[in-house]
């Protein structure tokens, strides 16, 4: 499949047609105000005509003291012109083609209506400012296109909600070009072999504002509302709720260094050792024993409270990542015991997944991160 076709497929896939709410953007960006000062922000998966990312940064351009704001549009954006009616594209671009890749570059934002604040009525005048430009891209607006890569090189910070199905390639590009970023993704990204090493090496971490539950996204009118968590507002706009959404960033913030208070002491009955990996199982992050110096396996939601000054990440509990950190495939004895005790699913000898026994019963835990407390100097 060609790159263009791949992105078009991603955009058409229902898992990628999510449009981030302004409140969720505001709740995260407020922690990075100082980092935005004098920076060029690039929203490279965001049609300014529909994107709340563009809306947020345009409305807060002066407050954040941005140097420049750039946004690019993919040429097959499914709801172009519906979410944010910023300007008459046909007039500005002088084109009869309704869907084209284009970019908007904002260098200056002024209070057009004189009310002392910047609102969406002012945005309509952005492109009339000679210091700002709106222009058609020669290519398709794909974040991997030469045009978009040149814009990426110019940028200081990338902020967007990339297509979930292209997340691996998207994050790889950001790392290749050594860019700071704040992007939305799924917590299951920790299971990706391309992404996990970035977490382990402290090159990427979770954002501040989303720690649990699900988040609401607007979807195109054509989206089939089959899930239980959906609604349609009074204007007919469709919304769904998505589980496991998290912000991912490589920009530091103070809350990330808050120490997790631990109080439990280790005992072998409460914290069984794994059968095929040298670590103990801990079902709740808050239950990590304060006096245990070895490796512990915790739920991946541990990352919501991860303090790199207090813990180091060692490995992951399944697949090749499990073997790479020293795990062994499940033994035939464990497999036999598992099915004798009513176990379900399909596992076999050599299965790449951490397992253990609890009171003689074979247990297959859910995904686990392997972490270890950092010993502090006694003085």
Secondary structure, 3 states (H helix, E strand, C coil): CCHHHHHHHHHHCHHHCCEECHHHHHHHHHHHHHHHCCCEEEECCCCCCCCHHHHHHHHCCCCCCCCEEEEECCCCCCCCCCCCCCCCHHHHHCCCCCCCCEEEEECCCCCCCCCCCCCHHHHCCHHHCCCCEEEECCCCCCCCCHHHHHHHHHCCEEEECCCHHHHHHHHHHHHHCCCEEEEEEEHHHHHCHHHHHHHHCCCCEECCCCCCCEEEEEECCCCCCCCCCEEECCCCCEEEEEECEEEEECCCCHHHHCCCCCCCCCCCCCCCEECCCCCEECCCHHHCCCCCCCEEEEEHHHHHHCCCCCEEEEEECEHHHHHHCCCCCCCHHHHHHHHHCCCCCCCCCCCCECCEEECCEEECCCCEEEEEECCCCCC
